[in-house]
Amino acid sequence: MSAAAPGVIAIDVGGTGIKAALLDTHSDVHDQTWRPTARARGPEAVVRTITNLATELARTARRTGSPARAIGLALPGIVDEAAGTALYSATIGWRDVPFRELVARATGLPVAITHDVRAGGIAEARLGAGRGHRRFLFVPIGTSIAAAIMTDASPEPGAHHRAGEIGHLTIRPNGDHCACGGRGCAEAYASGAAIARRYTLATGRSADAAEVASRAAAGEGAARRVWEQAVEALADMLLQTVTVLDPPLIVLGGGVAESGALLLSPLRAALASKAVVPVPSALVQAELGHLAGCLGAGLAALDLITFRADRRGRVR
């Protein structure tokens, strides 16, 4: 950031990587960086990586002559945003981590805590594919699957901070085991991690979800079967969700959705063929790509600055 553009630090923690950037007050991104989550080291090591990265970025911002004014941190799993605590993450394994306190103590900055998927939903609502839509569902498909239920650019967190965990809807009773401890969850078939795992089990060869999509498009039989099973699982998951919530629009994000028409075309067809009671929602690809969660974290930090400024004004 230049000295004329003070802003915030934005950090988005994912199952595979941690994206971070400095954002100015216009939500323009500066100084992007990435760290591996490396969750195999254990949850405590991941927490240290996050606090160290926040401290490093705060120093970087100061060196530019424009110190950051706040930090926005988007976290996976079950997040109590009001308390600033990560209650649980099946992917990373942490429980009851007081991130707001830890990061504020390490950096000396105010910290806005948000859920990674809800952060992405806010970013798509304000800056991306959800603009102009009062209601929509943001569904990122990455290492895991969840949804942000958006109304007037605000996500619904739920009474117990668990709203939108649609990846754990049972779509194959007694099916594959899931990281949550259940069986037959959509996430066990259609997340990026599941697609890669199922392809390796079928072929003995490793490939990430993007490679599986490309191989399926090229006509490789094993890749096509894994991809078709993922699409069917997503269709069943989304139909259950649409039956309950009836959103007019679904915005698909995350790494798997970056395959574009390779996912959207068969998924639209599957939804249309399977729909009996629900009316299938319009389905579009997210516009902000891998930056959605990071931008949403930055917006949360900018909102925190605005809120504090407004409160000071009222006190005066």
N, C-alpha and C positions, 0 to 999 in steps of 0.2 A: 504494500500500500504506500502511496505517496504521503508526504506530510500533510497534504490538503484533503486527504480522504481517510480520516480515522474510522475504524470499524471494529470488527469482532473476529474472534477465533471460532471456527466451526469444525467439529469433529464428529464423524459418523462411524460407529463401531459395527462391523459386520462379522459374520462367522469366519470369513477367510481373510479379509483385510480391513484396515482402519484408514479411512480417507479423511484428510484434513485440509483446511485452507484458511486463508485470511479473507474476509469479506468486507468491502467498504459499505457505506450507508446506502448505496444504490443496489446492493446485493450482487455487485460484480466480484468475481473470484480472482484472488491474487495468491501467489505462492502456494500452489497445490503441493501436497506431499502424500505419501502412502507408506504404511507399515503393515507387515504381516501380523494378523491377529495371533497366529501361532498358539492356538488354544490347547495344543497337546502339552504345552509347558505347564498348564494348570491355570485356574482362574486368578489366583493371586498374582502370577506373573503378567497376565493380561491387564489387570488393574494397574500394575506398576507401569506397563507400557503406555497406557492411556494418560496417567498423571505426568509421566516424563515427557510425553509428546506435547501435552498442553503447556508445560513449563517451557519447553523448547520453542514453541510457537510464540509464546508471550515474549520471550527474549528476542526472537526474530522481529516481531512487530516493533519492539522498542528500538532496535537497531535502525529501522527504517525512518525513525523520527516521528512515528505515528503509533504510540502505544495502543494496544487493543483495550477496549472499554468493557468487554464482557466475553464470556465463553458460552457457546451453545454445544451441548453434548447429546448426541442421539445414540440410544442404547437398545440392544435387542432384548427379547424376552418379555418379562412382566415388569413394568416400570411404574412406580408411583411418582408422577411428575411433580405433584404438589410437595411431597416430602423430599424429593431429590434423591430417591433411592432406587437402585436396581434390585427388585425383589427376587427374581429368579431368571436364569437363562439355561434351558436344556442344552443349547448348543455349546455354550462356554462353560457352564457349570457353576457360576457364582450364585450366591444367595445373600440378600440383605446387605448390599454394598452401598454405603452412604456417599455416592459419587459427588454430590454437590459440596458436601463438607470437605472431602478429600482434595478435589480439584481447586476449590477456593483457597484452602490452606496452602496448597503447593504454589499457587500463582498470585494470590492476593487480589483476584478478580471475582466479580459476581458471576454466577454460573446458572444457566438455564438448562434444566434436564428435560429431555423429551424421549419418546419412544421412536426407534428408527423408522418404523413404517408410518407412524402418524406424522413424523417430520417430513417424510417423502410426500405424504398426502397434502400437507400444508403447502409445500413447494409447488406441487403440480397444480393446486388450486389457485395459487397466486401468480405463478410464473409459467405454468406449463399447460398440459392437455386438459386440465379441469377448469381453466379460465372461462368465465361466462356460464358455468354450470352450478346451479344452487346445490344439487345433490349428486354425488357420484361415489363409487367405490374404487379406491386405489389398491391394487393387488400386485406387489412386487414378488417375483418368483426368482429366488436366488438360492443361497445355501439352505434357506428355509422358506416357508410360505406363510404370509399373514395378510391382513387387509386393514386399511384405514377407512372407516365409515364417515364420509365427509358431508357436512351440511353447512352452507354459508362459510366455506373455507376453514371450518373448525372440525377436528376429529372427535368422535365419541369414544372416550376411554373405557367406559363401562364402570359398574359399581365396584368391581374388584380389579380394575386396571387390565382386564383380559379381553376387552372387546376386539373382535376382528381376528381371533386365532382360528381362521378357517382352514389352515393347513392341517389342523388336527380333527377335522370332521372325518368320521369313519366312512370311507367310500368302498372299502373291500373288507367286509367282516371276516375276522380271523386271518387277515392277510399279513403282509410283511410287517416286521417289527419297526417301531418308530422310536426316535430318540426320547420322546415324551414318556415312554413306557407302555404305550398302547400298541394296538395292531390295526393295520388297514387304514391308517391315516393317509390323506391325500399327499402330504409331504413326503411320505415314504415311497411314493411313486413318481411324483412330478416336480420335486425341487431339483435345482441344478445338481446338488450332491447325490440325490437318488438316481437321476438319469445317468450320471457318470458311474455310480456303483453298479447299477443294473446292467449297464453295457459291459463293464469289466467282468461281471459274473457270467454273462452270456458268451463272451468271446475270449476272456483271458487277457485282453489288451486294455490298456488304460486310455481314457479320453475324457475330456471335460464335456459339459453339456453342449457347448457351441460346436465342438468337433463331432459329437453324435448327430446333431442337427444337420451338419454339412454332409456327413456320410449317409444319413438317411435320404437327403435330397439327391445324392449321387446314386442311390439305388442299392446301397448295401443292406442286405436282408436283416441282419441282427440289429443294426442301427435303426432301421425303419420300424422294427417291432417294438423296440424300447421307446422310440419317439411316439409311436401311435398309442402305446399304453399310457404314456405320460399325458398326451392330449386327452385321452378318454378319462383319465383320472381328474384332470383339471376341469373338464366339462361336467363331470358328476359333482365335483366340489362346488363349482360356480352355480350349478342349478339348485343345489340345496340352499346356497346363500341367497340367490335371487328369489327363491320361494318365500324366504322369511323377510328379506329387506326390500325387495322390489326397486333396486336403484335404476335410474334411467340410463346410466353410463357406467361402464367398467373401464378403468385405465390400467393397463397391464404394464408393469415395470420390472426392474431386476434384470439380471444377466440373461436368463432364459428368454425373456421377451425381446431381447435385442436381436433374436433370430428373425424378427419381423414377420413377413408373410408365411414363412415356414411354420410358425406357430399360429398366427392369427387366422389364416385361411382354414386349416382343418379344424381349429377350435370353434370358429363360427359355425362351420358345417355340423360339428358334433352337437353343439348347443341347440341348433335349429332342429336336428333330427330327434334329440332326446326330450325336448320340452313338451310337457303335457299340460301341467297346471300353470307353471310360470311363463311369463312373456320374456324371452331372452333380452337382456340389456344390450344396448349398443356397446361394441367392443373396440377400443382404440389402443394404440401403443403410447406409452408415456413419452413425453417430449424431452425430459431432463436427463434421461439415461442414468448412468452411475452416480451423477452428482445430486440426485434428488434428495437423498437423506442428508448430505452435507449442507446443501442449500437450506433445507428445512431447519437444521440445527442452527445455522447462521441467522435465519429469520427469527427463531426463538430468542436468540441472544439480542438481536436488534429490538425485538418487542420488549425484552426486559429493560433495555436502556430507556426506551420510550415510556414504559410504565413508571420507572423510577423518576424520570424527569417530570412526568405529569404529577406524581405524588408529591414531589418537592414543591412544584408550583402551587398545588392545593394547600400545602402546609403554610407556605408563605402568605 
